[in-house]
C-alpha cells in the first residue's frame, strides 16, 4: 500500500467515531443533499459508494427508497464498522482499495464517490475500475473539494506534506479531462466556494 493510502487509512480510522458530527466531516456532509438531488434524476437500481466512510449516504438513499441495491467499499476498518452499525445487513460493505474493486465487470447502474477523489494517488486507475464495474450506460457521480486557482495552488503545495493522505485538488479542466478519457457526456459544476460535482456516463457500447 502506498504511503498516501496508509495515511488516509490511519486518518479516517481515527476520525470514524466522530466523523458524522465533527468539523472534519463537514465538507462531505455538505455534499450529501447535492448528490442525493443528482441521484434523484438518474434511473438506477444498483449503486456502489466508493469510499463509503460511515455509510451515511447509503443510509440516506435507503431512507428515500428501500428497494435500492447498494454496496459500499472503504479503506478504513473503523469507518466500515460505523457504517455497519447504521445500515441493514442487506447492504454489503467491503474493506478494499478503489484501484482494485472486488466486483465483476458491468455490475452497477451507478458508482458515486463523495469527498474521497482527492485522496487517490492514482486517480486514472480508479476511473478505469469504475468504468469496468459500471454497466454500459451507467453513471459515475462524484463530489469533491474545489478551490479557485490561487487557493488550489496553495492547498496543493501543502497537500504534498499532508499527514491525512490528501493528494491533490483538481481544476475543472483537469477533472473533465480525466473523466473524458473513460466516460461520455462529462459535466462539471461548482458548488459554493469549496466544492464541485462531476458526472459522466459509460458509453452504451461499453467502450472507453
Buried (B, 14 or more C-beta within 10 A) or exposed (E): EEEBBEBBBBBBBBBBBEBBEEEBBEBBBBBBEBBBEBBEEBEBEBBBBBBBBBBBBBBBBBEEEEEBBBBBBBBBEBBBBBBBEBBEEEBEBBEBBBBEBEBEEEBBBBBBBBBBBBBBBBBEBBBBBBBBBBBEBBBBBBBBBBBEEEEBEEBBEEBEEBEBBBBBBBBEEEBBEBBEEBBBEBBBBEBEEBBBBBBBBBBEEBEE
